Amino acid sequence: MGDLVLKVQWRLANGTSMAYLRYNAAQSHTDYGVCCSIFPQLDFENPDTRDVDTSDYTGKDFMDIKAGVRSGDINGLKVILDLEGYEYAYYPRGAKGVTVALADPRDRPVIRQRGFLISPGTENRVLMKITKFITDTDITEGFWAFPPSRRICYTDKDFVPQYYNADTGFRYEISNCMYDAMVTKIINTCNCRPPFATFTRSDNKLVLELMTKYPVCVKESLFCLKNFTNHWGNENRDLDKTLNTQTGKVSECYQACNYQSEQLFTSSSQYPSKNTFPERKNSFCQIVKKVRDEVCKNRFRRRSFEDHYGANECAKYEFQNICTENYEFEIENLDKELQDSVIHYARDNVISFKIFVGDPYYTQIVRSRKISMPQMLGTIGGLIGLCIGFSVVSLVEVFYFVTTMCSTCSCKKKSHS
């Protein structure tokens, strides 16, 4: 992944800005294929995990992530990618670029439903506005709690899927539930596991059995798999329900009772600027060093590179000896052909984007009972009083009247005998 991710920049809680060059991002297996995943809380913030290889993250590491975010452009996540589009293999798609999806680290997003496209040769700003949806605890807990089928949502205690659960670093969320439903359907029907059913952070017995018993779907079994992956959440194919290990029953996937939604606002401009790019020496030299020291020195990559850009393209990068030990050079002495080649390459292949939360606040929407128990009792009492004139005093009078009648009847019986 270091060939793809040229740079990642993140500002720590103490205000220190950290830049990571040729970043080796974690790999996540999704419906769209293998994706690069960046988890700022684990990769950069947490002192217990930031120096650990991403493949060694445990389910507990993900479940221990604390909520919290710092707003503003300066606190955003900046990423620079090099697509190397000149050596793309054939793929039946009409555009070149990357698909980006934002999700909680404990969720596995369905990329085809949540991803957005970014094209090369652009610098992008992605501003997020957060809306949190909260369900009152008196609906989910206690004697008067509603069952999940009535409130149409689950807590982490209500629903525990077979594979995408706390043991593998996932919370309950509807996309995780649908992934679980998809995996279950494919292994039962196609007798193989989809490529995205790959777990590296769990000792769960069911997960280990899945990884060892079922081979990854290849060749003919991919046609079987595709019959389902094109229909995420389809109720007619039973892709909207999976086994709940808490109850031992197959149940429908509902949204989580507490979740958040992100509204994205994107803007972009051409990248890089021909007038200022050489002055951004770090970015300029990253491209020079990569092409000259890696691409042009590998005969297979060099062939693809020069087939696309011209037979003497590598010679332009090798002609002027700059960006060697450090990223300092005299802009006035920069070779014009090299400068034009780097800018051309960057506009063909390089993407820069920054993702950040715009406001220091968020919108919170709370789901609660239409009427609480005290309100319901008060309403019943009020209606009785309105309709038949009933009151607490009347209740005492009725009690007194009934008691008096019983006493009188008892006395009469004794007298008669």
C-alpha positions as CSV (number, residue, x, y, z in Angstrom):
1,M,0.0,0.0,0.0
2,G,3.0,2.3,0.3
3,D,3.1,2.8,-3.4
4,L,-0.5,4.1,-3.3
5,V,-0.4,6.3,-0.2
6,L,2.3,9.0,-0.7
7,K,1.5,10.9,2.4
8,V,-0.9,11.0,5.4
9,Q,-1.0,14.0,7.7
10,W,-2.8,14.2,11.1
11,R,-2.8,16.7,14.0
12,L,-2.5,15.0,17.4
13,A,-4.5,16.0,20.4
14,N,-1.5,17.9,21.8
15,G,-1.4,20.1,18.6
16,T,1.6,18.3,17.0
17,S,1.2,17.9,13.2
18,M,2.5,14.5,12.1
19,A,3.3,13.6,8.5
20,Y,3.7,10.0,7.4
21,L,5.4,9.4,4.0
22,R,4.7,6.3,1.9
23,Y,2.2,5.2,4.5
24,N,1.5,1.5,4.7
25,A,-2.3,1.6,5.4
26,A,-4.3,-1.3,6.8
27,Q,-6.2,-3.5,4.4
28,S,-10.0,-4.0,4.7
29,H,-11.9,-6.5,2.7
30,T,-15.1,-5.0,1.5
31,D,-17.9,-5.6,-1.1
32,Y,-15.8,-3.4,-3.5
33,G,-12.5,-5.4,-3.0
34,V,-9.5,-4.8,-0.9
35,C,-9.5,-1.2,0.4
36,C,-6.9,0.9,2.3
37,S,-8.2,1.8,5.7
38,I,-6.9,4.6,8.0
39,F,-7.9,4.5,11.6
40,P,-6.5,7.8,13.1
41,Q,-7.3,6.9,16.7
42,L,-5.3,3.6,16.5
43,D,-2.8,4.6,13.8
44,F,-1.7,7.9,15.3
45,E,-3.3,8.7,18.7
46,N,-3.3,5.6,20.9
47,P,0.2,5.1,22.3
48,D,-0.5,1.4,22.7
49,T,-1.3,0.8,19.0
50,R,0.4,3.5,17.0
51,D,3.7,1.6,16.8
52,V,2.0,-1.7,16.2
53,D,1.6,-3.2,12.7
54,T,-2.0,-2.7,11.6
55,S,-2.5,-6.5,11.0
56,D,-1.9,-7.0,14.8
57,Y,-4.8,-4.8,15.9
58,T,-7.2,-6.8,18.1
59,G,-11.0,-6.6,18.3
60,K,-10.6,-5.1,21.8
61,D,-8.4,-2.3,20.3
62,F,-11.3,-1.3,18.1
63,M,-14.0,-1.6,20.8
64,D,-11.9,0.5,23.2
65,I,-11.9,3.5,20.8
66,K,-13.3,6.5,22.6
67,A,-15.8,8.9,21.0
68,G,-14.5,12.4,20.3
69,V,-13.4,14.6,17.4
70,R,-11.7,17.9,16.9
71,S,-13.3,20.2,14.4
72,G,-11.9,22.6,11.8
73,D,-9.8,22.2,8.7
74,I,-6.5,22.2,10.7
75,N,-7.6,19.1,12.5
76,G,-8.6,17.1,9.4
77,L,-7.0,14.0,7.9
78,K,-5.0,14.9,4.8
79,V,-4.1,12.1,2.3
80,I,-2.1,12.2,-0.9
81,L,-2.4,9.2,-3.3
82,D,-0.6,8.1,-6.4
83,L,-2.9,6.0,-8.6
84,E,-0.2,4.9,-11.1
85,G,-3.1,4.9,-13.7
86,Y,-0.7,4.2,-16.5
87,E,-0.5,0.5,-15.5
88,Y,-4.2,0.0,-14.8
89,A,-5.4,-3.5,-15.7
90,Y,-8.6,-3.8,-17.7
91,Y,-11.7,-3.1,-15.8
92,P,-15.2,-2.3,-17.3
93,R,-15.5,1.2,-15.8
94,G,-15.5,4.5,-17.6
95,A,-13.7,6.6,-15.0
96,K,-10.3,6.8,-13.4
97,G,-9.9,7.6,-9.7
98,V,-10.7,6.3,-6.2
99,T,-13.8,5.6,-4.2
100,V,-13.7,7.0,-0.7
101,A,-16.1,6.0,2.1
102,L,-16.3,7.3,5.7
103,A,-17.4,5.1,8.5
104,D,-16.9,4.3,12.2
105,P,-13.7,2.2,12.7
106,R,-16.0,-0.5,14.2
107,D,-18.2,-0.6,11.0
108,R,-17.7,-2.3,7.7
109,P,-19.4,0.1,5.2
110,V,-21.0,-1.2,1.9
111,I,-18.7,0.8,-0.4
112,R,-21.1,0.6,-3.4
113,Q,-23.8,2.3,-1.3
114,R,-21.7,4.8,0.7
115,G,-18.6,5.6,-1.4
116,F,-18.0,8.7,-3.4
117,L,-15.6,9.2,-6.3
118,I,-12.5,11.4,-6.4
119,S,-10.6,11.9,-9.7
120,P,-6.9,12.4,-10.2
121,G,-5.4,15.8,-10.7
122,T,-7.6,17.3,-8.1
123,E,-7.2,18.7,-4.5
124,N,-10.4,18.1,-2.5
125,R,-12.0,19.3,0.7
126,V,-14.6,17.0,2.3
127,L,-16.5,18.8,5.1
128,M,-18.6,16.6,7.4
129,K,-21.7,17.7,9.4
130,I,-22.7,15.2,12.1
131,T,-26.2,14.1,13.1
132,K,-26.5,11.7,16.1
133,F,-29.6,9.6,16.6
134,I,-30.2,8.5,20.2
135,T,-32.9,6.2,21.6
136,D,-33.9,6.9,25.2
137,T,-32.8,4.1,27.6
138,D,-36.4,3.8,29.0
139,I,-37.3,2.4,25.6
140,T,-34.4,-0.1,25.4
141,E,-34.0,-1.0,29.1
142,G,-36.0,-1.7,32.2
143,F,-39.5,-3.2,32.9
144,W,-41.3,-0.9,30.5
145,A,-38.8,-1.4,27.6
146,F,-40.1,-2.0,24.1
147,P,-39.1,-5.2,22.3
148,P,-36.8,-4.6,19.2
149,S,-39.6,-5.5,16.8
150,R,-41.7,-2.6,18.2
151,R,-38.9,0.0,18.5
152,I,-37.4,-1.1,15.1
153,C,-33.8,-0.9,16.4
154,Y,-31.2,-3.0,18.3
155,T,-28.6,-2.3,21.0
156,D,-25.3,-4.2,21.1
157,K,-26.9,-6.5,23.8
158,D,-30.0,-7.2,21.7
159,F,-28.3,-8.6,18.6
160,V,-24.9,-10.3,18.2
161,P,-24.2,-11.5,14.7
162,Q,-22.1,-14.7,14.1
163,Y,-19.1,-13.0,12.5
164,Y,-19.3,-9.2,12.7
165,N,-19.4,-8.8,16.4
166,A,-17.3,-7.4,19.3
167,D,-14.8,-10.3,19.1
168,T,-13.8,-9.3,15.6
169,G,-13.8,-5.6,16.5
170,F,-17.3,-4.7,15.2
171,R,-20.2,-3.1,17.0
172,Y,-23.8,-3.7,16.1
173,E,-24.7,-1.6,13.1
174,I,-27.0,-2.4,10.2
175,S,-24.2,-2.6,7.6
176,N,-22.4,-5.1,9.8
177,C,-25.6,-7.1,10.1
178,M,-26.0,-7.1,6.3
179,Y,-22.4,-8.2,5.8
180,D,-23.1,-11.1,8.2
181,A,-26.3,-12.0,6.3
182,M,-24.4,-11.9,3.0
183,V,-21.5,-14.1,4.3
184,T,-24.0,-16.6,5.8
185,K,-26.0,-16.8,2.6
186,I,-22.9,-17.3,0.4
187,I,-21.3,-20.0,2.5
188,N,-24.6,-21.9,2.7
189,T,-25.4,-21.6,-1.0
190,C,-22.0,-21.5,-2.8
191,N,-20.1,-23.5,-0.2
192,C,-17.2,-21.0,-0.2
193,R,-16.6,-17.7,1.7
194,P,-16.5,-14.4,-0.1
195,P,-13.2,-12.5,-0.2
196,F,-14.5,-9.8,2.2
197,A,-15.1,-12.5,4.9
198,T,-11.5,-12.2,6.0
199,F,-10.9,-11.6,9.7
200,T,-7.4,-11.0,11.2
201,R,-8.2,-9.9,14.7
202,S,-10.2,-12.6,16.4
203,D,-10.0,-15.9,18.2
204,N,-13.8,-16.5,17.9
205,K,-14.5,-20.2,17.2
206,L,-17.1,-19.5,14.6
207,V,-14.8,-17.1,12.8
208,L,-11.9,-19.6,12.9
209,E,-14.2,-22.3,11.6
210,L,-15.3,-20.1,8.7
211,M,-11.6,-19.2,7.8
212,T,-10.5,-22.9,7.9
213,K,-13.5,-24.8,6.6
214,Y,-14.5,-22.7,3.6
215,P,-12.2,-21.8,0.8
216,V,-12.3,-18.3,-0.7
217,C,-14.7,-18.1,-3.7
218,V,-12.8,-18.4,-7.0
219,K,-13.5,-19.3,-10.6
220,E,-17.0,-20.7,-11.1
221,S,-18.1,-20.0,-7.5
222,L,-17.7,-16.3,-8.2
223,F,-20.7,-16.4,-10.4
224,C,-22.7,-17.9,-7.5
225,L,-21.3,-15.2,-5.2
226,K,-22.3,-12.4,-7.7
227,N,-25.9,-13.5,-7.6
228,F,-26.0,-12.2,-4.1
229,T,-23.5,-9.4,-3.9
230,N,-25.6,-7.4,-6.5
231,H,-28.6,-7.5,-4.1
232,W,-27.4,-6.2,-0.7
233,G,-30.2,-6.3,1.8
234,N,-32.7,-7.8,-0.6
235,E,-35.6,-9.3,1.5
236,N,-36.7,-11.6,-1.3
237,R,-33.3,-13.3,-1.1
238,D,-33.2,-13.3,2.7
239,L,-30.2,-10.9,2.7
240,D,-31.9,-8.6,5.2
241,K,-31.7,-11.2,8.1
242,T,-29.1,-13.3,9.8
243,L,-28.6,-15.4,12.9
244,N,-28.7,-13.6,16.2
245,T,-26.5,-15.6,18.6
246,Q,-28.2,-14.0,21.6
247,T,-31.5,-15.6,20.9
248,G,-30.5,-18.4,18.6
249,K,-33.0,-17.2,16.0
250,V,-32.7,-15.7,12.5
251,S,-33.9,-12.1,12.8
252,E,-34.3,-9.2,10.5
253,C,-31.6,-6.5,10.5
254,Y,-32.7,-3.2,12.0
255,Q,-30.8,0.0,12.4
256,A,-28.8,0.5,15.7
257,C,-30.7,2.3,18.4
258,N,-27.8,4.8,18.7
259,Y,-25.9,5.8,15.6
260,Q,-24.7,8.8,13.7
261,S,-25.1,10.1,10.1
262,E,-22.6,12.2,8.2
263,Q,-23.6,14.8,5.7
264,L,-20.8,15.5,3.3
265,F,-20.0,18.7,1.4
266,T,-17.2,18.4,-1.2
267,S,-15.3,20.9,-3.2
268,S,-12.3,20.5,-5.5
269,S,-9.8,22.3,-7.6
270,Q,-7.1,21.4,-10.1
271,Y,-3.9,19.9,-8.6
272,P,-1.1,20.7,-8.8
273,S,-0.7,24.3,-9.7
274,K,2.0,24.7,-12.4
275,N,3.2,28.0,-10.9
276,T,3.6,26.9,-7.3
277,F,4.1,23.1,-7.3
278,P,8.0,23.2,-7.5
279,E,7.9,25.4,-4.4
280,R,6.1,22.6,-2.5
281,K,9.4,20.8,-2.5
282,N,8.2,17.8,-0.3
283,S,5.4,16.9,-2.7
284,F,7.5,17.6,-5.8
285,C,10.4,15.5,-4.6
286,Q,8.2,12.6,-3.5
287,I,7.1,12.1,-7.1
288,V,10.6,12.6,-8.5
289,K,12.1,10.0,-6.1
290,K,9.3,7.5,-6.7
291,V,9.5,7.6,-10.5
292,R,13.3,7.8,-10.7
293,D,14.3,5.4,-7.9
294,E,11.5,2.9,-8.1
295,V,9.5,2.9,-11.3
296,C,12.4,3.5,-13.7
297,K,14.6,1.0,-11.9
298,N,12.1,-1.8,-12.3
299,R,12.0,-3.0,-15.9
300,F,8.4,-4.1,-15.8
301,R,7.1,-0.8,-14.3
302,R,9.5,1.2,-16.5
303,R,8.0,-0.4,-19.6
304,S,4.4,0.4,-18.6
305,F,5.5,4.0,-17.6
306,E,7.4,4.7,-20.9
307,D,4.7,3.0,-23.0
308,H,2.3,5.6,-21.7
309,Y,4.5,8.8,-21.4
310,G,7.1,8.2,-24.0
311,A,10.3,6.2,-24.6
312,N,12.7,8.8,-23.0
313,E,10.5,9.8,-20.1
314,C,12.7,8.1,-17.5
315,A,15.8,9.9,-18.8
316,K,14.2,13.3,-17.9
317,Y,14.0,12.2,-14.3
318,E,17.5,10.8,-14.3
319,F,19.1,13.8,-16.0
320,Q,19.1,16.2,-13.1
321,N,20.4,14.9,-9.8
322,I,17.9,16.5,-7.3
323,C,15.8,15.2,-4.4
324,T,18.5,12.8,-3.2
325,E,19.4,13.0,0.5
326,N,17.0,15.9,1.2
327,Y,14.2,17.8,-0.5
328,E,16.2,20.9,-1.2
329,F,17.0,22.3,-4.6
330,E,17.3,25.6,-6.4
331,I,14.0,26.3,-8.2
332,E,15.8,28.6,-10.7
333,N,18.0,25.8,-11.8
334,L,15.2,23.2,-12.2
335,D,15.2,21.6,-15.6
336,K,12.1,22.7,-17.5
337,E,11.4,19.3,-19.1
338,L,11.6,17.6,-15.7
339,Q,9.2,20.2,-14.2
340,D,6.7,19.7,-17.0
341,S,6.9,15.9,-16.7
342,V,6.3,15.9,-12.9
343,I,3.3,18.2,-13.2
344,H,1.9,16.1,-16.1
345,Y,2.4,12.9,-14.0
346,A,0.8,14.5,-11.0
347,R,-2.3,15.7,-12.9
348,D,-2.6,12.2,-14.4
349,N,-2.2,10.2,-11.2
350,V,-2.1,12.2,-7.9
351,I,-5.1,12.9,-5.7
352,S,-5.0,15.1,-2.6
353,F,-7.9,15.3,-0.2
354,K,-8.6,16.5,3.3
355,I,-11.5,15.2,5.5
356,F,-12.6,17.3,8.5
357,V,-15.6,18.1,10.7
358,G,-16.7,21.6,10.1
359,D,-18.6,22.6,13.2
360,P,-17.7,22.2,16.9
361,Y,-21.2,21.0,17.5
362,Y,-23.6,18.4,16.1
363,T,-27.3,17.9,15.7
364,Q,-28.8,15.3,18.1
365,I,-32.2,13.7,17.5
366,V,-33.6,11.8,20.4
367,R,-36.3,9.0,20.0
368,S,-38.5,8.7,23.1
369,R,-41.9,7.4,24.1
370,K,-44.8,9.4,22.7
371,I,-46.2,9.4,26.2
372,S,-44.5,8.3,29.4
373,M,-46.1,6.1,32.1
374,P,-46.8,9.0,34.5
375,Q,-48.3,11.0,31.6
376,M,-50.4,8.0,30.6
377,L,-51.8,7.6,34.2
378,G,-52.5,11.3,34.4
379,T,-54.3,11.3,31.1
380,I,-56.4,8.3,32.1
381,G,-57.3,9.9,35.4
382,G,-58.2,13.2,33.6
383,L,-60.4,11.4,31.1
384,I,-62.3,9.5,33.8
385,G,-62.8,12.7,35.8
386,L,-64.0,14.5,32.7
387,C,-66.4,11.8,31.5
388,I,-68.0,10.5,34.7
389,G,-66.9,13.0,37.3
390,F,-64.7,10.5,39.1
391,S,-62.1,11.7,41.6
392,V,-60.1,10.4,44.6
393,V,-62.8,11.7,46.9
394,S,-65.4,9.8,45.0
395,L,-63.2,6.7,45.3
396,V,-63.2,7.1,49.1
397,E,-66.9,7.6,49.2
398,V,-67.5,4.5,47.1
399,F,-65.2,2.5,49.5
400,Y,-67.2,3.9,52.5
401,F,-70.5,3.1,50.9
402,V,-69.5,-0.5,50.0
403,T,-68.1,-1.1,53.5
404,T,-71.3,0.3,55.1
405,M,-73.5,-1.9,53.0
406,C,-71.6,-5.0,53.8
407,S,-71.7,-4.2,57.5
408,T,-75.4,-3.5,57.4
409,C,-76.1,-6.8,55.6
410,S,-74.1,-8.7,58.1
411,C,-76.0,-7.2,61.0
412,K,-79.4,-8.0,59.4
413,K,-78.4,-11.6,58.9
414,K,-77.4,-12.0,62.6
415,S,-80.7,-10.3,63.7
416,H,-82.8,-12.7,61.5
417,S,-81.1,-15.8,62.9
